């Protein structure tokens, strides 16, 4: 795939979301990176149901912690972080081929420490009703991945 995107889920908790995101990664030619601890087992029935029979084809890489992942990322690779607590809107991000798109766990998002360390590269997807705390993780990943693909070209 021409865009070679990398989707990073930091400590995902809900197997259905990860299964749906895995299916999205396969459909878009993206690699799925899972940072432990996971809130489920990879053989979880719900994960496989959401990923359907595609799961076995998804490029999945697992890491014991964030540092283990960071140790594998090329120095020049773009890292983009997503958080409802960000100030910048993701439309202002110029995505690069091979970018790593980081998403936090469903209940807490990315840690404050990670957000502070990467404050120049953190974006939010706009929400237009304050009654909504956040958009579902799988939906958020889909929106971000397809915006990156739109910019980079199919």
Buried (B, 14 or more C-beta within 10 A) or exposed (E): EEBBBBBBBBBBBBBBBBBBBBBBBBEBEBBBBBBBEBBBEBEBEBBBEBBEEBBEEBEBEEBEEBEEBEEEBEEEBBBBBBBBEBEEEBEEBEBBBBBBBBBBBBEEBBBEEBBEEBEEBBBBBEEEEEEEEBBEBBBBBBBBBEBBBEBBEE
